[in-house]
Amino acid sequence: MIKKFVFICLLFFATSLTAQTLSKVEQQITVEIEKNYVDMMELLKKTVNINSGTFNIKGVKQVGEIYANALQQLGFTIEWITQPDSLKRAGHLVAFRKGKKGKKLFLIGHLDTVFEPDMPENPFTVLNDSTITGQGINDMKGGDVIIIAAMKALHQLNLLDETTITIYMTGDEENAGEPRDVSRGDFIKRAKEHEIALAFEGAIGLNTIATARRGASGWRLEVEAKQGHSSGVFAAGGYGAIYEASRIINTFRETLSKEQFLTFNPGLFIGGAEVDVNAAAQKGSAAGKTNIISPKTVVIGDLRFLTETQKINARKTMLNITQQNLPGTKATIHFMDGIPSMSPTKGNEALADELSKVNMALGYGKVMPGNAGSRGAGDISYIAAYADCLDGLGASGKGAHAPGEVLNVNEYAKLMKRAAVFVYRLTR
């Protein structure tokens, strides 16, 4: 197995570099990536084999310490951003250096995964010459290691000198601590000091990049009605809470479901004579009888959107629908902000064009912005209003958040090279 692993690590370097459009320095960068590749794969293996589920504070800190040590050796100043005990989160790793050359870059990763210690293990395992599996290997320890690989290659050629780069790896991306202004306060504050933000969440191959990500928010619908005998429903007894909640939800669907990039999903619907809902835990209970008109219904759901304007307009429509009540009922809806959207901007598109030039110089083909509706909210969304942004610069693969998550080995070294050359060009 060890021989097979080494073979995979060396497989990519049998082909000659497509260097005709790379500068001499950029060619050297790609060579350094090749020299370091086996070590980077060992770093990936080591951290994938450490469980760092969001609530495994010890594991998240352990992964953070390993990455911190690697970055400190490359000349970065290291800080660990602690969180209040009430948040029950590990904290965040920050590595930075400051200078006066080129654009100020904010590189985003995360240390946690969705896989908690009580879930089945899935250690780093070579499946074949193009695929490796492991918990968090794609989302997003593979992306974290791409950041470190790029920094190492640039450091070895003294190309990080006088640059301003902050690497921010959060410890709770998969389930951010509440309140968000606390768990993301330092993250946002530091991001505002930079001009460009690059997130290394999973890539969709070599030729697609994310210039936009939808935001996510929540809503809670509460309906009250007169309780009475079922024989009076539709007449003196009114329609009851369940009918009214059903009308509202279905009208949401009829009115808004065809709007591009907008989705809204009722995830929990509970009604009856007695209703108990724990919205934070997203669970509840109800009791009722078939001969009682239901007096109470609660529905909780999410709302996803591409721009703040789209979110605001959708909320106005949903509020208007909620207020047009059936006889004998009363309804209210409350909206909760979650993760903002990363709206498509001209600055993001310009960054994508620059990335495409790097991609073509490396011989990988043109890069195009992906479908904005295909990606959910991520950490970069919190700071998208303050910098030009790209996401999806990390490892390619499939099965993120699911057992058997895999990394595409055929593209991994190429993505490291692209990241390193891209950072180099931005910081000149």
N, C-alpha and C positions, 0 to 999 in steps of 0.2 A: 504493500500500500504506500509506503514512503517513497519508493521509486516512482510509483504512478503519480504521486503528488508532485514530485520534482519535475517529472516529465510534463505535467500540465503547466507548471510555472514557466517552463522553458519553451513551450510549444509556440508561443506567439512571436518569438524572436528569431524564428527560422527565416521569416520573410524580410526582405530588405526594406529600409525606411523609405517612405515616399517623401523625400526631402527637398524636391525641386523648388517648392514654394515656402519652405521654412528657412529662416535665417540660420546662420552658423550656430548662434547661441541656442536657438530653439531645437536644432538637431541635437546639441549636447544635452538639453533637458530630457529629450526622449531617451537618450542613451542612459542617463542616470536613472530614469524610471525602470528601465530594463535591469540595470544592475541591482536595484533595490527590491525587485518584484518578489523574490522568494521570501525575503525578510518581511515584506508587507503582508504576504499571505500567511505567514506565521503569526503576525500580529492579529490579523483577522481571525484566525483559528483560535487563538488564545482568548480573545474577548467574546467570540460567539459561544464558546464553551462555559462562559460565566453567565448564569441567569441574572438578567437585569430587568425583570418585569417592573413596571412603574412603582409598584408598592413594595418591591424588594429593595429597601433603602441601602442595605449593605452591598448588594450586588451592583446597583447603579453606581455607588461610590467606588467600588472596586474597578469597574470598567473605566470610570472617569480618571482614576489614579493612573491607570496604565497609559491612557491617551495623554494625560498631563505630562507624564515622564517623557514620553516620546516627543512631545512638542517643546518641552523645556530644553531638551538637547539640541533643538533647532533654533534656539535663541529667543523663544517666546517667554514672556512673563506670564506666570500662572496665577489665577485666582479661583477659589471655590466660593460660589455664591450660595450661602446657606438660606434655608427657608424657615419660617416660623414653625414650631412644633405642631401647631394647629393644622397646618396644611398636609402633614404626613407625607412629605416628599423629600427626596434626597438632596436636592439642590442642583446647581448648574456648574459646568466647567467653562471657564473663560481663559483663553490664551491670546495674548496680544503683543504687538510690537508697533512702535510709532516712528514715523519718518516724514519726509517732505517730498517723496517721489511718487508720481502717478496718482491714480484714483485711490480713495480710501475704501477698502473692501471689508465687508461683514460676511463671514462664511458661517453657514448654519448647519449644525448636525444635531442629533440627539442620542443620548446614552441608553434610554429605556426601550423596552419592547412591550408588546402586548402579552407576552408569555410569562406568567407568574410561576413561582416554584412548585405549586400544586398541580401544574399542567404536565402532560407527558413530555419527557425530555426528547430533544432532537439535536444531538451534538453535531459538530462540524464533520461532515462525511462526504468524501469524494464519490459521487455516483457514477460518473464516466468522464471522458476527457473534455467535456464541455459544461458539466453541471456539478455544483457542490450544494449540499443542503445544510441547514442549521438554523436555529432560532435567531431571528433578527439579522440574518446574513444579508438580506436584501433591504429590509426596513429596520434600522438603517446603518448597521455597523459596517456594511460594505461601503456606504457613502462616507462614513467617518474616516475609514482607512484611506479612501481616495483623497480626502483633504490632507491627511498626514503624508501620504506618498507624494503629493504635489509639493507640499512645503519642504519635504526632505530633499527632493531633487533640486529645487530652487536654492535651498540653503547650501547644498554642496557646491554650487557654482557661484556662491556669494551674491545671488540675485534677490535676496530678501533685504539686503542692506538698504536702509533709508525708506523702506516701504511702511505703509500704515495698513495693517491687517489685524482684524479681530476675529478669532474663531470662537463661536459660542455654541456649546453643545448642552442643550437642556436635558434635565433629568426626568421630565414628566410630559413629554410631547404627546404621548399616547393617551394621557388622562391628566390634563393640566390642573394644578391645584387651584382651589377657590379661596378667596376671590382672585380673579385673573389680574387685577391691577397690582396685586402683590406678587403672584407667581411669575408674571411677565414684566414687572415694573423695571427691573434692572436691564432686562433684555431690550426693552423699548428705548430706555434712556441711552444705552450704548449705541444702539443702531442709528439713532438720530445724529450721531457724530460721523457717520459714514455716507458715502455717495452711492455705493452699489452694494446690494445684498444678493448673495448667491447661496441657494439652499441645495443640499446634496441628498435630498430624498431620492427614491428609486427612479432610475432613468427608464424611459420607454424606448429602448434601443439607442442607436447612435445618431439618429436623424430627426428626433422629435424633442422639443424642449417646452417647458411650461412658462408662458408669459402671463398667465392668469390662473387663479384658483378661486373656486367658489367659497363664500363665507358660510358660516353655520350659526343659526340662532334657534331659540326655542319659543314655544307658545303653550299656554294653558287655557283651555276653554272650560268655563263652569256654567252649567245650566240649572236653573231652579224652576219648579213648577208646583201647582197645587196637587197635593196628594188626595186621592179619592178612589171610589170604587170604579173598577174597569168598565162597568156598564155605562158610565158617563163620559168615556173618552170620545173626543172629537166634538162633544156638545158642551154641556154645562161643566164637565170636568176638565175641559181643555185638552191639549195634546200630550201633556206630560214631558218630562225632561229628556227621555231617550229619543222620542220622535224629533224634538227640536234640535238636539245635538246631531242627530243623523242628517236632518235637513241642512244644517250649517256646514257640516263636513262635506256633504255631497255638493253643495253649492260652491264651496271652495274649489272642488274638483272641476265642476262644470265651467267655472269662470276663469280659472287661472292655469289649468293644467297644460295648456298648449303654449304657454309663454316660454321661449327659449331660455335655458339655463336656470329656470326657476322650478324648484320642487318643494313640496310640503308634505309631510308624512305624519298621520296620526299613529303614534306608536303604542298608545295605551288608551282604552275606551272603557270606562266603568260607569254603570248606571244602575239605579234601583231605589228601594226604599231606604236603605242605609248604605252609605258609601264612605270608604276610608282609603285615601290615596297618599302615598309617600312619593312625591314627585322626584325628590333627590335620589331615591333608590329605584325609581321607575317601577314601582309595584303597588298593589293595593288589593282591596277586597270589597265585596258588595253582597247585600242580601235583599231579596224582594220576593214578591208573590205575583202570580199571573193575574190575580184579580185586584191588584193595586196599581193605580197610575203612578209611575215613577216620579218622585219629587226632586231627584238629584242625579246629575250626570257630570262626570269630569273627563276631559280628553286632554292628553298631552302629546305634543309632536315637535318636529323640527321644521325649519324653513331654511332652504339653501338658495343662494343668490350670487350673481356675478358682480354686481355693483351695489353701493349703498343706496343709490336712487331706486334700483329695482327692489331692494328690501323694503324701503319706506313705502313705495307705491303698493307693494303686495300687502303690507300691514294695513294700509288704509282701506283697501278692498275687503280684506278679511274682517276688519272692524265694522264696516258698513253692513256686510252680510250678517254678522253676529247680532246687529241691532234691529234687524227686521224680523221680530219674533212672532211665532205662532201664538194663537190665543192661549192664555193661561200660563205663559212661560216668560222667563226673563233670562238673558244670557250675557255674560261678560267674557272678554278675552284679554289675557295679559301676555305681553311679549318680553322675552328675556334675551339680551345680547349675549353672544358667545364669541366666536372667532370672526373677525371682519374678513371681507373678501380681499383678494389680491386682484384688483381690476386690471384689465389690459390697458397699457399706456404706450405712448410713442417711445418713451424712454426704454420700456421693457422690450419693445420690438427692435429698437436700435441695438440693444445688448444681444438679442437673438441673432441679429445680422452679423455682429462681431464674432459670436460663437461659431456661426456658420462658416466664416472665413477661416477660422482655426481648423474646423472640421475638414474643410476642403483641402487646406494646406497639408493636413496629415493623411489625406487620401481616403477619408471616410465618407465623403459626399456631403450634400447640402443639409442644413438643419432647418426645420420648419416648426413654427409654433403648433402645439398640439391642441386638441379639442378642449376648450376652457371648461366645459361641463364634465369632463372625465375625471377631474381631480377634486378631491374634497379640500377642506380647510387644513392648513398646516401652520407651523410657527412663523413662517415668512409672512403670513397674512397680517400678523400683528403690526408689522413695520412697513408694509407695502406702500403706505401713504407718505413715507419719509425718504424713500430711495428708489432708484431703478432696480428692478428685481428679475431674477430668473430662478426657476426651480426645476428639479428633475435632473440634476447634474451627478447624481450618485450612481450606484451599481444597478445594472439591469438584471432582470430575472423575472420570477413570477411567484404567485402564491403568498404575497405579503399578508400577514395577520392570520395565516392558516397553517395547520400542520404540514410539514414538508416544504416549507418556503425554500426557494432555491436562488442561486446566483448564477448568471451566465458568464462562465469563465472566458469564453471566446472574446467577449467585449471588455473584460475588466481592465486589462492593461491599457487598452486603447482609451478608455475613459479616464484613467490616471494621466495619461499623456495629454489628453485634451484639456483636462483641468489645469495641469501645470503650465502649459503653453498659454492658455487663456488668462490665468492669473498674471503670468509674466507680461503679456501684452497690456493688460489693464493697468499695471503698476509701473509702466515706463514713463 
